[in-house]
Amino acid sequence: QLQFVESGGGLVQPGGSLSLSCVASGSTSQTYPIGWFRQAPGKEREGVSCISFGGGITKYADSVKGRFTISRDGAKNRVYLQMNSLKPEDTATYYCAVTPAITTSQGPCLPRWDYWGQGTQVTVSS
């Protein structure tokens, strides 16, 4: 199972922006589809956005469409999440994880394994 280190979170005012990074730790020659997930206190973890192993297909939760942009560093297992127009309801701990193969931009992002890193905290508050 691939482990990730997430970074870039912080405290930002509503309407602000943050850029999250997710880097795979350890070495692997395989490129994986990867997703961003988040979990707010008292809520279930939800898929935010995910990207195919080649980067050509992306998915977004309806709640973040038009505000968040996912990208990846070529064939590397390194993924970014640009978050603009942040809202208080975006407050959560953000994680990245490998997903099953992504062949369409429709449907939810789901983790392939139930294996999570430390995540990075995003707090949107005035």
N, CA, C and O atoms as CSV, one atom per row, in Angstrom:
chain,resi,resn,atom,element,x,y,z
A,1,GLN,N,N,0.838,-1.184,0.000
A,1,GLN,CA,C,0.000,0.000,0.000
A,1,GLN,C,C,0.878,1.241,0.000
A,1,GLN,O,O,1.864,1.335,0.731
A,2,LEU,N,N,0.490,2.181,-0.837
A,2,LEU,CA,C,1.267,3.395,-0.972
A,2,LEU,C,C,0.928,4.355,0.160
A,2,LEU,O,O,-0.243,4.560,0.480
A,3,GLN,N,N,1.943,4.933,0.757
A,3,GLN,CA,C,1.722,5.929,1.806
A,3,GLN,C,C,1.916,7.312,1.233
A,3,GLN,O,O,2.721,7.515,0.323
A,4,PHE,N,N,1.171,8.268,1.773
A,4,PHE,CA,C,1.249,9.638,1.296
A,4,PHE,C,C,1.550,10.593,2.444
A,4,PHE,O,O,1.231,10.325,3.602
A,5,VAL,N,N,2.161,11.693,2.098
A,5,VAL,CA,C,2.367,12.791,3.038
A,5,VAL,C,C,1.649,14.001,2.456
A,5,VAL,O,O,1.974,14.481,1.370
A,6,GLU,N,N,0.665,14.480,3.210
A,6,GLU,CA,C,-0.115,15.637,2.780
A,6,GLU,C,C,0.399,16.899,3.454
A,6,GLU,O,O,0.851,16.856,4.599
A,7,SER,N,N,0.333,18.016,2.751
A,7,SER,CA,C,0.774,19.290,3.311
A,7,SER,C,C,0.043,20.443,2.636
A,7,SER,O,O,-0.629,20.264,1.620
A,8,GLY,N,N,0.186,21.627,3.219
A,8,GLY,CA,C,-0.373,22.829,2.620
A,8,GLY,C,C,-1.593,23.388,3.309
A,8,GLY,O,O,-2.080,24.458,2.946
A,9,GLY,N,N,-2.094,22.670,4.304
A,9,GLY,CA,C,-3.271,23.162,4.990
A,9,GLY,C,C,-2.962,24.373,5.855
A,9,GLY,O,O,-1.807,24.773,6.003
A,10,GLY,N,N,-3.999,24.939,6.414
A,10,GLY,CA,C,-3.827,26.102,7.277
A,10,GLY,C,C,-5.138,26.779,7.567
A,10,GLY,O,O,-6.212,26.253,7.275
A,11,LEU,N,N,-5.035,27.950,8.145
A,11,LEU,CA,C,-6.206,28.768,8.468
A,11,LEU,C,C,-6.358,29.852,7.397
A,11,LEU,O,O,-5.406,30.571,7.093
A,12,VAL,N,N,-7.537,29.958,6.841
A,12,VAL,CA,C,-7.781,30.941,5.794
A,12,VAL,C,C,-9.173,31.526,5.979
A,12,VAL,O,O,-10.076,30.862,6.488
A,13,GLN,N,N,-9.333,32.757,5.567
A,13,GLN,CA,C,-10.639,33.399,5.686
A,13,GLN,C,C,-11.558,32.928,4.563
A,13,GLN,O,O,-11.079,32.515,3.507
A,14,PRO,N,N,-12.856,32.984,4.775
A,14,PRO,CA,C,-13.790,32.648,3.696
A,14,PRO,C,C,-13.483,33.450,2.435
A,14,PRO,O,O,-13.207,34.648,2.494
A,15,GLY,N,N,-13.535,32.772,1.306
A,15,GLY,CA,C,-13.192,33.401,0.044
A,15,GLY,C,C,-11.729,33.285,-0.321
A,15,GLY,O,O,-11.336,33.616,-1.439
A,16,GLY,N,N,-10.924,32.819,0.611
A,16,GLY,CA,C,-9.498,32.680,0.365
A,16,GLY,C,C,-9.139,31.415,-0.387
A,16,GLY,O,O,-10.010,30.652,-0.807
A,17,SER,N,N,-7.835,31.204,-0.550
A,17,SER,CA,C,-7.333,30.064,-1.307
A,17,SER,C,C,-6.238,29.334,-0.543
A,17,SER,O,O,-5.521,29.919,0.269
A,18,LEU,N,N,-6.130,28.051,-0.826
A,18,LEU,CA,C,-5.038,27.228,-0.317
A,18,LEU,C,C,-4.661,26.233,-1.400
A,18,LEU,O,O,-5.482,25.863,-2.240
A,19,SER,N,N,-3.413,25.810,-1.366
A,19,SER,CA,C,-2.953,24.784,-2.298
A,19,SER,C,C,-2.379,23.628,-1.499
A,19,SER,O,O,-1.412,23.794,-0.755
A,20,LEU,N,N,-2.978,22.458,-1.655
A,20,LEU,CA,C,-2.531,21.269,-0.941
A,20,LEU,C,C,-1.636,20.413,-1.839
A,20,LEU,O,O,-1.798,20.372,-3.059
A,21,SER,N,N,-0.700,19.741,-1.200
A,21,SER,CA,C,0.188,18.825,-1.915
A,21,SER,C,C,0.121,17.451,-1.275
A,21,SER,O,O,-0.108,17.322,-0.073
A,22,CYS,N,N,0.319,16.448,-2.074
A,22,CYS,CA,C,0.270,15.064,-1.624
A,22,CYS,C,C,1.400,14.336,-2.335
A,22,CYS,O,O,1.424,14.248,-3.562
A,23,VAL,N,N,2.323,13.822,-1.557
A,23,VAL,CA,C,3.492,13.162,-2.135
A,23,VAL,C,C,3.572,11.741,-1.607
A,23,VAL,O,O,3.439,11.509,-0.406
A,24,ALA,N,N,3.786,10.805,-2.494
A,24,ALA,CA,C,3.934,9.419,-2.071
A,24,ALA,C,C,5.296,9.233,-1.406
A,24,ALA,O,O,6.323,9.692,-1.907
A,25,SER,N,N,5.273,8.557,-0.281
A,25,SER,CA,C,6.530,8.255,0.395
A,25,SER,C,C,6.969,6.847,0.008
A,25,SER,O,O,6.137,5.977,-0.250
A,26,GLY,N,N,8.272,6.633,-0.029
A,26,GLY,CA,C,8.764,5.348,-0.481
A,26,GLY,C,C,8.848,5.339,-1.992
A,26,GLY,O,O,8.349,6.245,-2.660
A,27,SER,N,N,9.472,4.326,-2.517
A,27,SER,CA,C,9.668,4.269,-3.965
A,27,SER,C,C,8.730,3.259,-4.596
A,27,SER,O,O,8.470,2.193,-4.036
A,28,THR,N,N,8.233,3.606,-5.753
A,28,THR,CA,C,7.416,2.695,-6.525
A,28,THR,C,C,7.535,3.067,-7.990
A,28,THR,O,O,7.632,4.245,-8.333
A,29,SER,N,N,7.527,2.078,-8.840
A,29,SER,CA,C,7.621,2.355,-10.265
A,29,SER,C,C,6.240,2.470,-10.901
A,29,SER,O,O,6.122,2.810,-12.078
A,30,GLN,N,N,5.207,2.190,-10.133
A,30,GLN,CA,C,3.851,2.205,-10.672
A,30,GLN,C,C,3.194,3.544,-10.403
A,30,GLN,O,O,3.383,4.137,-9.341
A,31,THR,N,N,2.422,4.015,-11.369
A,31,THR,CA,C,1.664,5.245,-11.218
A,31,THR,C,C,0.216,4.893,-10.898
A,31,THR,O,O,-0.382,4.034,-11.547
A,32,TYR,N,N,-0.332,5.550,-9.910
A,32,TYR,CA,C,-1.675,5.229,-9.419
A,32,TYR,C,C,-2.654,6.382,-9.644
A,32,TYR,O,O,-2.252,7.545,-9.678
A,33,PRO,N,N,-3.938,6.057,-9.797
A,33,PRO,CA,C,-4.951,7.104,-9.687
A,33,PRO,C,C,-5.038,7.510,-8.220
A,33,PRO,O,O,-4.959,6.656,-7.337
A,34,ILE,N,N,-5.196,8.782,-7.954
A,34,ILE,CA,C,-5.138,9.289,-6.582
A,34,ILE,C,C,-6.276,10.254,-6.358
A,34,ILE,O,O,-6.664,11.000,-7.257
A,35,GLY,N,N,-6.801,10.235,-5.164
A,35,GLY,CA,C,-7.894,11.134,-4.824
A,35,GLY,C,C,-7.621,11.913,-3.550
A,35,GLY,O,O,-6.826,11.503,-2.704
A,36,TRP,N,N,-8.292,13.030,-3.437
A,36,TRP,CA,C,-8.326,13.805,-2.197
A,36,TRP,C,C,-9.643,13.521,-1.495
A,36,TRP,O,O,-10.708,13.493,-2.112
A,37,PHE,N,N,-9.543,13.314,-0.206
A,37,PHE,CA,C,-10.699,13.054,0.627
A,37,PHE,C,C,-10.642,13.991,1.828
A,37,PHE,O,O,-9.575,14.503,2.168
A,38,ARG,N,N,-11.766,14.214,2.460
A,38,ARG,CA,C,-11.758,15.065,3.642
A,38,ARG,C,C,-12.728,14.540,4.678
A,38,ARG,O,O,-13.709,13.865,4.366
A,39,GLN,N,N,-12.421,14.873,5.918
A,39,GLN,CA,C,-13.297,14.474,7.014
A,39,GLN,C,C,-13.388,15.608,8.010
A,39,GLN,O,O,-12.386,16.053,8.571
A,40,ALA,N,N,-14.601,16.062,8.216
A,40,ALA,CA,C,-14.866,17.093,9.206
A,40,ALA,C,C,-15.265,16.421,10.516
A,40,ALA,O,O,-15.740,15.285,10.498
A,41,PRO,N,N,-15.085,17.089,11.640
A,41,PRO,CA,C,-15.446,16.500,12.931
A,41,PRO,C,C,-16.903,16.052,12.956
A,41,PRO,O,O,-17.804,16.815,12.610
A,42,GLY,N,N,-17.119,14.818,13.367
A,42,GLY,CA,C,-18.464,14.308,13.480
A,42,GLY,C,C,-19.096,13.880,12.180
A,42,GLY,O,O,-20.264,13.491,12.151
A,43,LYS,N,N,-18.330,13.947,11.091
A,43,LYS,CA,C,-18.863,13.567,9.791
A,43,LYS,C,C,-18.046,12.438,9.179
A,43,LYS,O,O,-16.901,12.198,9.562
A,44,GLU,N,N,-18.652,11.757,8.230
A,44,GLU,CA,C,-17.942,10.702,7.532
A,44,GLU,C,C,-16.957,11.289,6.538
A,44,GLU,O,O,-17.125,12.410,6.057
A,45,ARG,N,N,-15.938,10.516,6.243
A,45,ARG,CA,C,-14.970,10.931,5.236
A,45,ARG,C,C,-15.652,10.956,3.866
A,45,ARG,O,O,-16.437,10.063,3.548
A,46,GLU,N,N,-15.358,11.965,3.067
A,46,GLU,CA,C,-15.976,12.074,1.748
A,46,GLU,C,C,-14.925,12.335,0.676
A,46,GLU,O,O,-13.877,12.927,0.935
A,47,GLY,N,N,-15.233,11.879,-0.528
A,47,GLY,CA,C,-14.345,12.132,-1.649
A,47,GLY,C,C,-14.507,13.550,-2.153
A,47,GLY,O,O,-15.630,14.019,-2.336
A,48,VAL,N,N,-13.413,14.229,-2.377
A,48,VAL,CA,C,-13.431,15.610,-2.841
A,48,VAL,C,C,-13.134,15.681,-4.330
A,48,VAL,O,O,-13.865,16.303,-5.101
A,49,SER,N,N,-12.055,15.033,-4.714
A,49,SER,CA,C,-11.639,15.073,-6.108
A,49,SER,C,C,-10.647,13.939,-6.341
A,49,SER,O,O,-9.940,13.521,-5.424
A,50,CYS,N,N,-10.602,13.447,-7.573
A,50,CYS,CA,C,-9.635,12.412,-7.876
A,50,CYS,C,C,-9.181,12.532,-9.334
A,50,CYS,O,O,-9.849,13.153,-10.161
A,51,ILE,N,N,-8.044,11.930,-9.621
A,51,ILE,CA,C,-7.425,12.092,-10.933
A,51,ILE,C,C,-6.868,10.758,-11.398
A,51,ILE,O,O,-6.290,10.003,-10.616
A,52,SER,N,N,-7.046,10.484,-12.665
A,52,SER,CA,C,-6.570,9.226,-13.229
A,52,SER,C,C,-5.049,9.156,-13.214
A,52,SER,O,O,-4.382,10.173,-13.025
A,53,PHE,N,N,-4.504,7.973,-13.410
A,53,PHE,CA,C,-3.062,7.796,-13.298
A,53,PHE,C,C,-2.324,8.627,-14.354
A,53,PHE,O,O,-1.185,9.041,-14.139
A,54,GLY,N,N,-2.972,8.865,-15.486
A,54,GLY,CA,C,-2.341,9.670,-16.517
A,54,GLY,C,C,-2.662,11.145,-16.423
A,54,GLY,O,O,-2.072,11.966,-17.125
A,55,GLY,N,N,-3.610,11.482,-15.541
A,55,GLY,CA,C,-3.975,12.881,-15.354
A,55,GLY,C,C,-5.037,13.398,-16.310
A,55,GLY,O,O,-5.429,14.562,-16.222
A,56,GLY,N,N,-5.511,12.553,-17.226
A,56,GLY,CA,C,-6.442,13.035,-18.229
A,56,GLY,C,C,-7.893,13.073,-17.801
A,56,GLY,O,O,-8.712,13.729,-18.445
A,57,ILE,N,N,-8.224,12.378,-16.725
A,57,ILE,CA,C,-9.610,12.347,-16.243
A,57,ILE,C,C,-9.631,12.790,-14.792
A,57,ILE,O,O,-8.849,12.320,-13.966
A,58,THR,N,N,-10.538,13.697,-14.504
A,58,THR,CA,C,-10.687,14.183,-13.135
A,58,THR,C,C,-12.145,14.114,-12.716
A,58,THR,O,O,-13.058,14.142,-13.541
A,59,LYS,N,N,-12.330,14.024,-11.422
A,59,LYS,CA,C,-13.678,14.023,-10.847
A,59,LYS,C,C,-13.704,15.018,-9.702
A,59,LYS,O,O,-12.699,15.253,-9.032
A,60,TYR,N,N,-14.893,15.603,-9.491
A,60,TYR,CA,C,-15.073,16.522,-8.381
A,60,TYR,C,C,-16.415,16.271,-7.705
A,60,TYR,O,O,-17.414,15.970,-8.359
A,61,ALA,N,N,-16.414,16.399,-6.402
A,61,ALA,CA,C,-17.679,16.401,-5.695
A,61,ALA,C,C,-18.455,17.659,-6.083
A,61,ALA,O,O,-17.859,18.702,-6.352
A,62,ASP,N,N,-19.766,17.560,-6.111
A,62,ASP,CA,C,-20.582,18.714,-6.513
A,62,ASP,C,C,-20.286,19.940,-5.644
A,62,ASP,O,O,-20.339,21.074,-6.119
A,63,SER,N,N,-19.978,19.702,-4.382
A,63,SER,CA,C,-19.773,20.805,-3.450
A,63,SER,C,C,-18.518,21.626,-3.742
A,63,SER,O,O,-18.375,22.738,-3.232
A,64,VAL,N,N,-17.609,21.090,-4.558
A,64,VAL,CA,C,-16.356,21.808,-4.825
A,64,VAL,C,C,-16.165,22.135,-6.305
A,64,VAL,O,O,-15.194,22.797,-6.670
A,65,LYS,N,N,-17.067,21.686,-7.146
A,65,LYS,CA,C,-16.937,21.946,-8.586
A,65,LYS,C,C,-16.862,23.440,-8.849
A,65,LYS,O,O,-17.631,24.224,-8.294
A,66,GLY,N,N,-15.927,23.815,-9.698
A,66,GLY,CA,C,-15.760,25.217,-10.041
A,66,GLY,C,C,-14.896,25.991,-9.062
A,66,GLY,O,O,-14.516,27.131,-9.330
A,67,ARG,N,N,-14.584,25.372,-7.922
A,67,ARG,CA,C,-13.758,26.061,-6.922
A,67,ARG,C,C,-12.416,25.359,-6.712
A,67,ARG,O,O,-11.402,26.013,-6.467
A,68,PHE,N,N,-12.411,24.038,-6.807
A,68,PHE,CA,C,-11.197,23.247,-6.579
A,68,PHE,C,C,-10.687,22.700,-7.906
A,68,PHE,O,O,-11.464,22.394,-8.810
A,69,THR,N,N,-9.364,22.584,-8.004
A,69,THR,CA,C,-8.744,22.000,-9.187
A,69,THR,C,C,-7.677,21.006,-8.756
A,69,THR,O,O,-6.772,21.335,-7.989
A,70,ILE,N,N,-7.799,19.784,-9.261
A,70,ILE,CA,C,-6.818,18.754,-8.955
A,70,ILE,C,C,-5.842,18.639,-10.126
A,70,ILE,O,O,-6.217,18.809,-11.286
A,71,SER,N,N,-4.602,18.350,-9.801
A,71,SER,CA,C,-3.602,18.144,-10.848
A,71,SER,C,C,-2.559,17.179,-10.317
A,71,SER,O,O,-2.512,16.898,-9.119
A,72,ARG,N,N,-1.728,16.675,-11.207
A,72,ARG,CA,C,-0.675,15.773,-10.755
A,72,ARG,C,C,0.611,16.079,-11.519
A,72,ARG,O,O,0.596,16.699,-12.583
A,73,ASP,N,N,1.703,15.632,-10.952
A,73,ASP,CA,C,3.017,15.907,-11.503
A,73,ASP,C,C,3.394,14.777,-12.456
A,73,ASP,O,O,4.058,13.817,-12.064
A,74,GLY,N,N,2.971,14.900,-13.691
A,74,GLY,CA,C,3.304,13.921,-14.708
A,74,GLY,C,C,2.946,12.518,-14.275
A,74,GLY,O,O,1.831,12.271,-13.814
A,75,ALA,N,N,3.851,11.627,-14.415
A,75,ALA,CA,C,3.620,10.222,-14.083
A,75,ALA,C,C,4.011,9.909,-12.646
A,75,ALA,O,O,4.016,8.747,-12.238
A,76,LYS,N,N,4.338,10.940,-11.882
A,76,LYS,CA,C,4.728,10.724,-10.500
A,76,LYS,C,C,3.486,10.617,-9.614
A,76,LYS,O,O,2.430,11.148,-9.956
A,77,ASN,N,N,3.609,9.960,-8.523
A,77,ASN,CA,C,2.505,9.860,-7.561
A,77,ASN,C,C,2.528,11.085,-6.657
A,77,ASN,O,O,2.664,10.981,-5.438
A,78,ARG,N,N,2.391,12.248,-7.287
A,78,ARG,CA,C,2.382,13.520,-6.590
A,78,ARG,C,C,1.194,14.314,-7.110
A,78,ARG,O,O,1.098,14.592,-8.306
A,79,VAL,N,N,0.297,14.676,-6.216
A,79,VAL,CA,C,-0.971,15.288,-6.601
A,79,VAL,C,C,-1.179,16.574,-5.820
A,79,VAL,O,O,-0.761,16.700,-4.669
A,80,TYR,N,N,-1.829,17.520,-6.467
A,80,TYR,CA,C,-2.076,18.827,-5.858
A,80,TYR,C,C,-3.568,19.129,-5.878
A,80,TYR,O,O,-4.308,18.615,-6.718
A,81,LEU,N,N,-3.992,19.957,-4.956
A,81,LEU,CA,C,-5.383,20.413,-4.928
A,81,LEU,C,C,-5.384,21.911,-4.698
A,81,LEU,O,O,-5.070,22.379,-3.603
A,82,GLN,N,N,-5.735,22.659,-5.722
A,82,GLN,CA,C,-5.870,24.103,-5.603
A,82,GLN,C,C,-7.291,24.407,-5.174
A,82,GLN,O,O,-8.250,24.049,-5.859
A,83,MET,N,N,-7.417,25.062,-4.046
A,83,MET,CA,C,-8.741,25.348,-3.484
A,83,MET,C,C,-8.950,26.850,-3.461
A,83,MET,O,O,-8.229,27.576,-2.776
A,84,ASN,N,N,-9.936,27.313,-4.208
A,84,ASN,CA,C,-10.280,28.734,-4.259
A,84,ASN,C,C,-11.678,28.957,-3.703
A,84,ASN,O,O,-12.456,28.015,-3.555
A,85,SER,N,N,-11.982,30.183,-3.405
A,85,SER,CA,C,-13.310,30.563,-2.898
A,85,SER,C,C,-13.724,29.654,-1.750
A,85,SER,O,O,-14.835,29.125,-1.730
A,86,LEU,N,N,-12.836,29.484,-0.818
A,86,LEU,CA,C,-13.087,28.562,0.287
A,86,LEU,C,C,-14.247,29.027,1.156
A,86,LEU,O,O,-14.469,30.221,1.355
A,87,LYS,N,N,-14.971,28.047,1.662
A,87,LYS,CA,C,-16.140,28.291,2.510
A,87,LYS,C,C,-15.918,27.628,3.861
A,87,LYS,O,O,-15.128,26.691,3.974
A,88,PRO,N,N,-16.610,28.110,4.884
A,88,PRO,CA,C,-16.471,27.468,6.205
A,88,PRO,C,C,-16.761,25.967,6.157
A,88,PRO,O,O,-16.159,25.197,6.906
A,89,GLU,N,N,-17.663,25.554,5.297
A,89,GLU,CA,C,-17.992,24.128,5.215
A,89,GLU,C,C,-16.887,23.296,4.569
A,89,GLU,O,O,-16.983,22.069,4.538
A,90,ASP,N,N,-15.850,23.935,4.057
A,90,ASP,CA,C,-14.699,23.198,3.550
A,90,ASP,C,C,-13.737,22.821,4.671
A,90,ASP,O,O,-12.766,22.099,4.445
A,91,THR,N,N,-14.006,23.307,5.873
A,91,THR,CA,C,-13.155,22.989,7.012
A,91,THR,C,C,-13.161,21.493,7.280
A,91,THR,O,O,-14.218,20.892,7.476
A,92,ALA,N,N,-11.971,20.894,7.289
A,92,ALA,CA,C,-11.845,19.451,7.473
A,92,ALA,C,C,-10.366,19.091,7.451
A,92,ALA,O,O,-9.508,19.920,7.145
A,93,THR,N,N,-10.091,17.838,7.783
A,93,THR,CA,C,-8.767,17.287,7.550
A,93,THR,C,C,-8.783,16.633,6.176
A,93,THR,O,O,-9.659,15.823,5.872
A,94,TYR,N,N,-7.813,16.988,5.356
A,94,TYR,CA,C,-7.751,16.508,3.977
A,94,TYR,C,C,-6.682,15.422,3.850
A,94,TYR,O,O,-5.561,15.557,4.341
A,95,TYR,N,N,-7.064,14.360,3.183
A,95,TYR,CA,C,-6.188,13.216,2.986
A,95,TYR,C,C,-6.118,12.874,1.497
A,95,TYR,O,O,-7.027,13.205,0.735
A,96,CYS,N,N,-5.062,12.226,1.098
A,96,CYS,CA,C,-5.053,11.657,-0.244
A,96,CYS,C,C,-4.858,10.154,-0.133
A,96,CYS,O,O,-4.308,9.646,0.844
A,97,ALA,N,N,-5.317,9.469,-1.145
A,97,ALA,CA,C,-5.279,8.011,-1.154
A,97,ALA,C,C,-5.391,7.511,-2.581
A,97,ALA,O,O,-5.900,8.198,-3.467
A,98,VAL,N,N,-4.906,6.311,-2.775
A,98,VAL,CA,C,-5.054,5.648,-4.073
A,98,VAL,C,C,-6.519,5.305,-4.280
A,98,VAL,O,O,-7.208,4.897,-3.345
A,99,THR,N,N,-6.988,5.471,-5.497
A,99,THR,CA,C,-8.362,5.101,-5.830
A,99,THR,C,C,-8.336,3.959,-6.853
A,99,THR,O,O,-7.295,3.672,-7.444
A,100,PRO,N,N,-9.470,3.323,-7.053
A,100,PRO,CA,C,-9.566,2.389,-8.183
A,100,PRO,C,C,-9.358,3.146,-9.496
A,100,PRO,O,O,-9.391,4.377,-9.516
A,101,ALA,N,N,-9.148,2.424,-10.571
A,101,ALA,CA,C,-8.932,3.067,-11.855
A,101,ALA,C,C,-10.058,4.038,-12.187
A,101,ALA,O,O,-11.232,3.737,-11.972
A,102,ILE,N,N,-9.695,5.200,-12.710
A,102,ILE,CA,C,-10.674,6.240,-13.044
A,102,ILE,C,C,-10.822,6.287,-14.559
A,102,ILE,O,O,-9.879,6.622,-15.275
A,103,THR,N,N,-12.007,5.950,-15.036
A,103,THR,CA,C,-12.240,5.891,-16.476
A,103,THR,C,C,-13.311,6.872,-16.936
A,103,THR,O,O,-13.578,6.980,-18.132
A,104,THR,N,N,-13.923,7.585,-16.001
A,104,THR,CA,C,-14.967,8.541,-16.314
A,104,THR,C,C,-14.930,9.663,-15.293
A,104,THR,O,O,-14.457,9.490,-14.170
A,105,SER,N,N,-15.442,10.824,-15.706
A,105,SER,CA,C,-15.479,11.961,-14.777
A,105,SER,C,C,-16.727,11.954,-13.913
A,105,SER,O,O,-16.932,12.853,-13.097
A,106,GLN,N,N,-17.559,10.939,-14.095
A,106,GLN,CA,C,-18.784,10.844,-13.322
A,106,GLN,C,C,-18.599,9.913,-12.126
A,106,GLN,O,O,-17.705,9.067,-12.106
A,107,GLY,N,N,-19.460,10.090,-11.139
A,107,GLY,CA,C,-19.442,9.206,-9.997
A,107,GLY,C,C,-18.536,9.701,-8.893
A,107,GLY,O,O,-17.734,10.612,-9.102
A,108,PRO,N,N,-18.658,9.109,-7.726
A,108,PRO,CA,C,-17.876,9.566,-6.579
A,108,PRO,C,C,-16.440,9.055,-6.620
A,108,PRO,O,O,-16.130,8.064,-7.281
A,109,CYS,N,N,-15.578,9.755,-5.900
A,109,CYS,CA,C,-14.217,9.290,-5.682
A,109,CYS,C,C,-14.243,8.375,-4.451
A,109,CYS,O,O,-14.774,8.735,-3.400
A,110,LEU,N,N,-13.668,7.211,-4.606
A,110,LEU,CA,C,-13.634,6.242,-3.515
A,110,LEU,C,C,-12.207,5.778,-3.297
A,110,LEU,O,O,-11.443,5.658,-4.255
A,111,PRO,N,N,-11.834,5.514,-2.050
A,111,PRO,CA,C,-10.489,5.009,-1.802
A,111,PRO,C,C,-10.381,3.547,-2.186
A,111,PRO,O,O,-11.335,2.782,-2.040
A,112,ARG,N,N,-9.216,3.167,-2.677
A,112,ARG,CA,C,-9.019,1.764,-3.021
A,112,ARG,C,C,-8.791,0.933,-1.770
A,112,ARG,O,O,-9.257,-0.202,-1.672
A,113,TRP,N,N,-8.072,1.506,-0.819
A,113,TRP,CA,C,-7.817,0.833,0.444
A,113,TRP,C,C,-8.216,1.751,1.596
A,113,TRP,O,O,-8.195,2.973,1.450
A,114,ASP,N,N,-8.566,1.190,2.700
A,114,ASP,CA,C,-8.885,1.979,3.887
A,114,ASP,C,C,-7.605,2.191,4.669
A,114,ASP,O,O,-7.400,1.624,5.743
A,115,TYR,N,N,-6.746,3.028,4.096
A,115,TYR,CA,C,-5.430,3.255,4.681
A,115,TYR,C,C,-5.126,4.727,4.525
A,115,TYR,O,O,-5.074,5.250,3.413
A,116,TRP,N,N,-4.921,5.402,5.672
A,116,TRP,CA,C,-4.833,6.858,5.643
A,116,TRP,C,C,-3.600,7.368,6.347
A,116,TRP,O,O,-3.128,6.776,7.318
A,117,GLY,N,N,-3.083,8.479,5.845
A,117,GLY,CA,C,-1.958,9.139,6.462
A,117,GLY,C,C,-2.424,10.125,7.516
A,117,GLY,O,O,-3.538,10.021,8.029
A,118,GLN,N,N,-1.564,11.085,7.836
A,118,GLN,CA,C,-1.871,12.072,8.869
A,118,GLN,C,C,-2.840,13.137,8.384
A,118,GLN,O,O,-3.568,13.733,9.177
A,119,GLY,N,N,-2.846,13.371,7.090
A,119,GLY,CA,C,-3.703,14.411,6.544
A,119,GLY,C,C,-3.162,15.808,6.834
A,119,GLY,O,O,-2.155,15.977,7.521
A,120,THR,N,N,-3.853,16.790,6.297
A,120,THR,CA,C,-3.500,18.187,6.554
A,120,THR,C,C,-4.782,18.951,6.870
A,120,THR,O,O,-5.789,18.812,6.177
A,121,GLN,N,N,-4.727,19.749,7.915
A,121,GLN,CA,C,-5.929,20.427,8.408
A,121,GLN,C,C,-6.182,21.712,7.630
A,121,GLN,O,O,-5.280,22.533,7.461
A,122,VAL,N,N,-7.398,21.878,7.164
A,122,VAL,CA,C,-7.838,23.106,6.515
A,122,VAL,C,C,-8.952,23.703,7.359
A,122,VAL,O,O,-9.963,23.055,7.629
A,123,THR,N,N,-8.752,24.931,7.765
A,123,THR,CA,C,-9.757,25.635,8.559
A,123,THR,C,C,-10.125,26.931,7.860
A,123,THR,O,O,-9.266,27.773,7.601
A,124,VAL,N,N,-11.395,27.084,7.560
A,124,VAL,CA,C,-11.886,28.296,6.889
A,124,VAL,C,C,-12.757,29.042,7.891
A,124,VAL,O,O,-13.853,28.606,8.242
A,125,SER,N,N,-12.242,30.165,8.333
A,125,SER,CA,C,-12.938,30.906,9.376
A,125,SER,C,C,-12.508,32.361,9.351
A,125,SER,O,O,-11.369,32.687,9.014
A,126,SER,N,N,-13.438,33.226,9.713
A,126,SER,CA,C,-13.102,34.639,9.817
A,126,SER,C,C,-12.721,34.995,11.247
A,126,SER,O,O,-12.404,36.150,11.533
